[in-house]
């Protein structure tokens, strides 16, 4: 049971477990999708014809059929039926593993997934829900409500259209017109949802008038439900306090800890607080000095890029401490974080009369190559930037997973150095500074871990 469909530039290999998609034009892996119906379901057959693939499952609960049809677009239609009244205790879940971050908005009656964004030309493959209900179940997209009840001879349908868009801006333009223009705002500001016939519910304050709803909530990322004619959707919005206020509060908490138990990210936050006057200078200096002594008294520890700033902060004009910081910098494994640490530390070491170690550049890493281009003030935007942009905020009303926060913060630090001439508007609906600012706002609103916070403070 196997076969393949061809559509536009894509080769869609169909197997009993799902599909594997490749880009025929560029011989590039795009992604793979699996469909899990639940333990009680078993696959009866997979039929693949010239332009259509059909999977059929059966269980004591009923029958299910998934049909992919390749035409002008690819249509995906999952249909679940039962001969008797049942309550589905197992929800079908679709999991997509792509070559890039694949952001999704699993918003109930509204859903959009960016399946691929080709770095070479920005071409986007996106899947939009046209019927059904989608939610995030932690492992993938659940394409039916939890505890779905079917009547005798009843049917549940989840239908999607997969289409091509010339760039991200065009794909995001397919989102519902009622979505707020800004999905992230400073704490204390209101967000407008221009849907007068719908009820908006969620945390915080919701004010309504003839134009729609105005919502405001405490700092954080909050989920709202929008229910009205043809709409039963969920979205998440971000209210971000300033990075300075967030970091100052966290620094005060860390400063109350035993410095010997702090990690490099925590020491870096305290070092920032000392130089920015978010903590009394003497308090911050004592903390980073004790932390540095503990680090240097235990040889063999793996050097950490975030540990360089507190080492330098504790060194002052002490030649031995400066030399130890330079040694730690030279011990860093080549990586984007190491190169960011080097860019911040090398001028300080040179100013103190020390020769900085060679830059720890991983020439195979796109973020390192972008950092090298910023250091050269390259007038033309390097191709690697297009591969970094999907690692920032997606433009969808949904946050990025926590495991991507620190990487996104590092990308923000790197792209903050970009020359003014690096224009991304040919593909994106924002300028590069606006995209970086939006990403930082989402990360601040999410309540970042210490490592993410330290990279947000870099520079």
C-alpha positions as CSV (number, residue, x, y, z in Angstrom):
1,X,0.0,0.0,0.0
2,X,1.9,3.0,-1.3
3,X,2.1,5.5,-4.1
4,X,2.8,9.1,-4.9
5,X,1.0,12.3,-6.1
6,X,2.6,15.1,-8.1
7,X,1.5,18.6,-7.5
8,X,3.2,21.8,-8.7
9,X,6.8,21.5,-7.5
10,X,6.0,18.9,-4.9
11,X,6.3,15.1,-4.8
12,X,3.9,13.6,-2.3
13,X,4.8,10.1,-1.3
14,X,1.9,8.3,0.3
15,X,2.4,5.5,2.8
16,X,0.1,3.8,5.3
17,X,1.5,6.1,8.0
18,X,1.0,9.4,6.2
19,X,2.9,11.4,3.6
20,X,6.5,12.5,2.9
21,X,6.9,15.6,0.8
22,X,9.9,16.7,-1.3
23,X,10.6,19.6,-3.5
24,X,11.3,18.2,-7.0
25,X,12.8,21.4,-8.3
26,X,15.4,21.7,-5.6
27,X,15.8,18.1,-4.5
28,X,14.9,19.3,-1.0
29,X,13.0,17.6,1.9
30,X,9.9,19.7,2.7
31,X,8.2,17.7,5.5
32,X,6.3,14.6,6.5
33,X,2.8,14.2,8.0
34,X,1.4,11.4,10.1
35,X,-2.2,10.8,11.0
36,X,-3.0,9.1,14.3
37,X,-6.7,8.0,14.6
38,X,-6.2,6.4,18.0
39,X,-5.4,2.9,19.4
40,X,-8.8,1.4,18.5
41,X,-8.6,2.3,14.9
42,X,-6.9,0.2,12.3
43,X,-6.0,1.0,8.7
44,X,-8.0,-1.0,6.2
45,X,-6.4,0.2,3.0
46,X,-4.6,2.9,1.1
47,X,-5.5,3.5,-2.5
48,X,-3.4,5.8,-4.7
49,X,-4.5,6.8,-8.1
50,X,-3.1,9.4,-10.6
51,X,-4.2,12.5,-8.6
52,X,-5.9,11.1,-5.5
53,X,-4.9,9.1,-2.4
54,X,-7.5,7.6,0.0
55,X,-6.8,6.1,3.5
56,X,-9.6,4.1,5.2
57,X,-9.8,3.2,8.8
58,X,-12.2,1.2,10.9
59,X,-12.9,0.8,14.7
60,X,-15.7,-0.3,17.0
61,X,-16.6,3.4,17.0
62,X,-17.1,3.8,13.3
63,X,-15.3,4.4,10.0
64,X,-13.0,7.1,8.8
65,X,-11.7,8.2,5.4
66,X,-9.0,10.6,4.5
67,X,-8.8,11.7,0.8
68,X,-6.1,13.9,-0.7
69,X,-6.9,15.3,-4.2
70,X,-4.3,17.1,-6.3
71,X,-5.8,19.6,-8.6
72,X,-5.3,23.4,-8.8
73,X,-4.8,23.0,-5.0
74,X,-4.5,20.0,-2.8
75,X,-7.7,19.3,-0.9
76,X,-7.6,17.1,2.2
77,X,-10.9,15.8,3.6
78,X,-11.2,13.6,6.7
79,X,-14.6,12.1,7.2
80,X,-15.7,10.1,10.3
81,X,-19.0,8.3,10.3
82,X,-20.8,6.0,12.7
83,X,-23.9,3.7,12.3
84,X,-24.9,4.4,15.9
85,X,-24.7,7.2,18.4
86,X,-21.1,7.4,19.8
87,X,-18.8,9.7,21.7
88,X,-15.3,9.6,20.2
89,X,-12.8,9.2,23.0
90,X,-10.0,9.2,20.5
91,X,-9.4,12.3,18.5
92,X,-7.6,12.2,15.1
93,X,-4.2,14.0,15.4
94,X,-2.2,15.2,12.4
95,X,1.5,15.8,13.1
96,X,3.7,17.7,10.6
97,X,7.5,17.6,10.8
98,X,9.0,20.1,8.4
99,X,12.3,21.4,7.2
100,X,11.5,24.7,8.9
101,X,9.6,25.7,12.0
102,X,6.1,25.2,10.5
103,X,4.1,27.7,12.6
104,X,0.4,27.0,13.0
105,X,-2.7,28.7,14.2
106,X,-5.0,25.9,15.6
107,X,-7.8,28.3,16.2
108,X,-11.0,26.2,16.3
109,X,-13.1,27.0,13.3
110,X,-10.2,29.0,11.8
111,X,-6.8,27.4,11.3
112,X,-3.8,28.0,9.1
113,X,-0.5,26.1,9.0
114,X,2.6,27.3,7.2
115,X,4.0,24.0,5.9
116,X,7.0,25.3,4.0
117,X,8.8,28.6,3.2
118,X,11.4,28.0,0.5
119,X,14.5,30.0,1.4
120,X,15.6,30.5,-2.2
121,X,12.6,32.5,-3.3
122,X,10.2,32.7,-0.4
123,X,7.6,30.4,-1.9
124,X,5.1,29.3,0.8
125,X,3.0,26.2,1.0
126,X,0.2,26.7,3.5
127,X,-2.8,24.6,4.6
128,X,-6.0,26.5,5.5
129,X,-9.0,24.8,7.2
130,X,-12.2,25.3,5.3
131,X,-14.5,23.2,7.5
132,X,-14.2,21.6,10.9
133,X,-12.5,22.4,14.2
134,X,-8.8,22.3,15.1
135,X,-6.9,22.6,18.4
136,X,-3.4,22.0,19.6
137,X,-3.2,18.8,21.7
138,X,0.6,19.2,22.5
139,X,1.7,16.5,20.0
140,X,0.1,17.9,16.8
141,X,-3.1,19.3,15.5
142,X,-6.3,17.6,16.8
143,X,-8.8,18.0,13.9
144,X,-11.9,17.2,15.8
145,X,-13.4,18.5,19.1
146,X,-12.5,16.6,22.3
147,X,-15.2,14.1,23.0
148,X,-16.9,14.5,19.7
149,X,-20.4,13.1,19.7
150,X,-21.9,11.5,16.5
151,X,-25.5,10.6,16.0
152,X,-26.6,7.4,14.2
153,X,-25.5,7.8,10.6
154,X,-23.8,11.1,11.7
155,X,-20.7,12.5,10.0
156,X,-17.8,14.7,11.1
157,X,-15.8,16.4,8.4
158,X,-12.5,18.2,8.6
159,X,-11.6,19.8,5.3
160,X,-8.4,21.7,4.3
161,X,-7.0,23.4,1.2
162,X,-3.3,23.4,0.6
163,X,-2.1,26.1,-1.7
164,X,1.0,28.0,-2.9
165,X,1.7,31.6,-2.0
166,X,4.5,33.7,-3.5
167,X,5.7,34.8,-0.1
168,X,4.7,35.0,3.6
169,X,2.9,38.3,3.2
170,X,0.5,36.7,0.7
171,X,-0.1,33.7,2.9
172,X,-0.9,35.8,6.0
173,X,-3.2,37.9,3.8
174,X,-5.5,34.8,3.7
175,X,-6.2,35.1,7.4
176,X,-9.6,36.2,8.5
177,X,-10.2,40.0,8.1
178,X,-11.4,40.2,11.7
179,X,-8.1,39.4,13.2
180,X,-6.4,42.3,15.1
181,X,-3.9,44.3,13.1
182,X,-1.5,43.9,15.9
183,X,-1.2,40.7,17.8
184,X,1.3,42.0,20.4
185,X,1.0,45.3,22.2
186,X,2.7,47.0,25.2
187,X,1.2,46.3,28.6
188,X,-1.7,48.6,29.2
189,X,-2.8,49.0,25.6
190,X,-6.0,47.7,24.1
191,X,-6.4,45.3,21.1
192,X,-9.3,45.8,18.7
193,X,-11.3,42.8,17.3
194,X,-13.5,44.4,14.6
195,X,-16.3,41.9,14.6
196,X,-19.4,43.6,15.9
197,X,-21.7,40.5,15.7
198,X,-19.4,38.2,17.7
199,X,-18.9,37.8,21.4
200,X,-15.3,37.9,22.7
201,X,-14.5,36.2,26.0
202,X,-11.2,35.7,27.8
203,X,-9.2,37.1,30.7
204,X,-8.9,40.8,31.4
205,X,-11.4,43.4,30.2
206,X,-13.5,43.2,27.1
207,X,-15.4,46.3,26.0
208,X,-17.9,46.2,23.1
209,X,-19.5,48.8,20.8
210,X,-21.0,48.9,17.4
211,X,-17.6,48.4,15.8
212,X,-16.5,45.3,17.7
213,X,-14.6,44.6,20.9
214,X,-11.6,46.1,22.7
215,X,-9.7,43.8,24.9
216,X,-7.0,44.4,27.5
217,X,-5.2,42.0,29.8
218,X,-2.4,41.8,32.3
219,X,1.1,41.3,30.9
220,X,1.4,37.8,29.4
221,X,0.0,35.7,26.5
222,X,-3.8,35.2,26.8
223,X,-6.3,33.1,25.0
224,X,-9.6,34.6,23.7
225,X,-12.6,32.9,22.2
226,X,-14.5,34.7,19.4
227,X,-18.0,33.3,18.8
228,X,-20.6,34.6,16.3
229,X,-22.2,33.9,13.0
230,X,-19.8,31.6,11.1
231,X,-17.0,32.0,13.7
232,X,-16.1,29.8,16.7
233,X,-12.4,30.6,17.0
234,X,-9.6,30.9,19.5
235,X,-6.6,33.2,19.3
236,X,-3.8,34.2,21.5
237,X,-2.6,37.8,22.0
238,X,0.4,39.1,23.8
239,X,0.7,42.0,26.2
240,X,4.4,42.7,26.9
241,X,6.0,44.7,29.6
242,X,9.2,46.4,28.7
243,X,12.3,44.2,28.6
244,X,14.0,46.5,31.0
245,X,11.3,46.1,33.7
246,X,11.1,42.4,33.1
247,X,14.8,41.9,33.4
248,X,15.2,44.2,36.4
249,X,12.6,42.2,38.4
250,X,14.3,38.9,37.5
251,X,17.7,40.3,38.4
252,X,16.5,41.3,41.9
253,X,15.2,37.7,42.4
254,X,18.5,36.1,41.2
255,X,20.6,38.5,43.3
256,X,18.9,37.0,46.4
257,X,20.3,33.6,45.5
258,X,23.6,32.1,46.4
259,X,25.8,33.1,43.4
260,X,27.7,29.8,43.6
261,X,24.5,28.0,42.5
262,X,23.7,30.4,39.7
263,X,24.0,29.3,36.1
264,X,25.7,31.5,33.4
265,X,22.4,32.9,32.1
266,X,21.5,34.1,35.6
267,X,24.9,35.6,36.2
268,X,24.6,37.3,32.8
269,X,21.3,38.9,33.8
270,X,22.8,40.2,37.1
271,X,25.8,41.6,35.2
272,X,23.4,43.4,32.9
273,X,21.5,44.8,35.9
274,X,24.7,46.1,37.4
275,X,25.7,48.1,34.2
276,X,22.2,49.3,33.6
277,X,21.6,50.4,37.2
278,X,18.7,48.0,37.7
279,X,20.6,46.8,40.7
280,X,22.9,48.7,43.0
281,X,26.4,48.4,41.5
282,X,28.0,47.0,44.7
283,X,25.3,44.2,45.0
284,X,25.7,43.2,41.3
285,X,29.5,43.3,41.5
286,X,29.6,41.1,44.6
287,X,27.3,38.6,42.9
288,X,29.3,38.3,39.7
289,X,32.6,38.2,41.5
290,X,31.6,35.3,43.7
291,X,30.1,33.5,40.7
292,X,33.3,34.0,38.7
293,X,35.5,32.8,41.5
294,X,33.4,29.6,41.7
295,X,33.6,29.1,38.0
296,X,37.4,29.7,37.8
297,X,38.1,27.6,40.8
298,X,36.5,24.5,39.2
299,X,38.6,23.8,36.0
300,X,37.1,21.5,33.5
301,X,33.7,23.1,33.3
302,X,32.5,23.6,29.7
303,X,32.7,27.2,28.7
304,X,29.3,28.9,28.1
305,X,28.8,31.9,25.8
306,X,26.5,33.6,28.4
307,X,29.3,33.3,31.0
308,X,31.6,35.7,29.3
309,X,29.8,38.9,30.2
310,X,29.7,38.2,34.0
311,X,33.4,37.2,33.8
312,X,34.3,40.5,32.2
313,X,32.0,42.4,34.6
314,X,33.8,40.9,37.6
315,X,37.3,41.5,36.1
316,X,37.4,45.3,36.1
317,X,41.0,46.2,35.4
318,X,42.4,43.1,37.0
319,X,44.9,41.5,34.4
320,X,44.5,38.0,35.8
321,X,40.7,38.1,35.7
322,X,40.8,39.6,32.2
323,X,43.1,36.9,31.1
324,X,40.8,34.3,32.6
325,X,37.9,35.8,30.7
326,X,39.9,35.7,27.5
327,X,40.8,32.0,28.1
328,X,37.1,31.2,28.6
329,X,36.2,33.1,25.4
330,X,38.9,31.1,23.5
331,X,37.5,27.8,24.9
332,X,34.1,28.3,23.4
333,X,33.0,25.9,20.7
334,X,32.3,27.7,17.4
335,X,28.5,28.5,17.4
336,X,26.2,31.5,17.0
337,X,26.1,32.0,20.8
338,X,29.9,31.9,21.0
339,X,30.2,34.4,18.1
340,X,27.7,36.8,19.8
341,X,29.8,36.5,23.0
342,X,33.0,37.3,21.1
343,X,31.4,40.3,19.4
344,X,30.6,41.8,22.8
345,X,33.8,40.8,24.5
346,X,36.5,41.4,21.9
347,X,36.4,45.2,22.1
348,X,36.6,45.1,25.9
349,X,39.6,42.8,25.8
350,X,41.3,44.9,23.1
351,X,40.7,48.0,25.1
352,X,42.4,46.4,28.1
353,X,45.5,45.6,26.0
354,X,44.7,41.9,25.5
355,X,44.7,40.1,22.2
356,X,41.2,38.5,21.8
357,X,41.1,34.9,20.5
358,X,40.1,34.2,17.0
359,X,36.3,34.6,16.3
360,X,34.5,31.3,17.0
361,X,32.7,31.1,13.6
362,X,30.9,28.0,12.5
363,X,31.0,28.7,8.8
364,X,28.3,26.1,8.2
365,X,25.8,27.8,10.5
366,X,23.5,30.3,8.8
367,X,23.3,32.5,11.9
368,X,27.1,32.7,12.1
369,X,27.2,33.7,8.4
370,X,24.6,36.4,9.0
371,X,26.6,37.7,12.0
372,X,29.7,37.8,9.8
373,X,27.8,39.8,7.2
374,X,26.6,42.3,9.8
375,X,30.2,42.7,11.0
376,X,31.3,43.5,7.5
377,X,28.3,45.9,7.1
378,X,27.3,44.0,3.9
379,X,25.1,46.3,1.9
380,X,23.1,43.5,0.3
381,X,20.9,41.2,2.4
382,X,22.6,37.7,2.5
383,X,20.6,34.7,1.4
384,X,21.0,33.2,4.9
385,X,18.7,35.8,6.4
386,X,15.7,34.3,4.6
387,X,16.4,31.0,6.4
388,X,16.5,32.8,9.8
389,X,13.2,34.7,9.4
390,X,11.0,31.6,10.0
391,X,12.8,31.2,13.4
392,X,11.2,34.5,14.5
393,X,7.5,35.3,15.3
394,X,5.3,33.9,12.5
395,X,2.6,36.6,12.3
396,X,0.0,34.1,13.4
397,X,-2.1,34.7,16.5
398,X,-0.4,31.9,18.4
399,X,2.9,31.8,20.3
400,X,6.0,29.8,19.4
401,X,6.9,26.7,21.4
402,X,9.1,27.3,24.5
403,X,11.9,25.1,23.1
404,X,12.4,27.7,20.4
405,X,12.6,30.8,22.6
406,X,16.4,31.0,23.2
407,X,17.1,30.5,19.5
408,X,14.6,33.2,18.6
409,X,16.3,35.6,21.1
410,X,19.7,34.9,19.5
411,X,18.3,35.5,16.1
412,X,16.9,38.8,17.3
413,X,20.3,39.8,18.7
414,X,22.0,39.0,15.4
415,X,19.4,40.8,13.2
416,X,19.5,43.8,15.5
417,X,23.0,44.4,14.0
418,X,21.7,44.4,10.4
419,X,22.4,47.4,8.2
420,X,19.4,49.6,7.4
421,X,19.5,48.5,3.8
422,X,18.5,44.9,4.6
423,X,15.0,45.1,3.2
424,X,12.6,42.0,3.7
425,X,9.5,43.7,2.5
426,X,9.6,41.7,-0.8
427,X,8.5,38.7,1.2
428,X,7.3,39.8,4.6
429,X,4.5,42.2,5.7
430,X,6.9,43.9,8.1
431,X,10.3,45.6,8.1
432,X,13.2,43.7,9.7
433,X,13.2,45.9,12.8
434,X,9.5,45.5,13.2
435,X,9.7,41.7,13.0
436,X,12.5,41.7,15.6
437,X,10.5,43.9,17.9
438,X,7.4,41.8,17.5
439,X,9.4,38.6,18.3
440,X,10.9,40.2,21.4
441,X,7.4,41.3,22.5
442,X,6.1,37.8,22.3
443,X,9.1,36.4,24.2
444,X,8.8,39.0,26.9
445,X,5.0,38.3,27.2
446,X,5.6,34.6,27.4
447,X,7.6,34.9,30.7
448,X,11.0,33.8,29.3
449,X,13.4,31.5,31.0
450,X,16.7,32.9,32.1
451,X,18.6,31.8,29.1
452,X,16.1,33.4,26.7
453,X,16.1,36.5,28.8
454,X,19.9,36.8,28.8
455,X,20.0,36.6,25.0
456,X,17.2,39.2,24.8
457,X,19.5,41.5,26.8
458,X,22.6,40.9,24.6
459,X,24.3,43.9,23.2
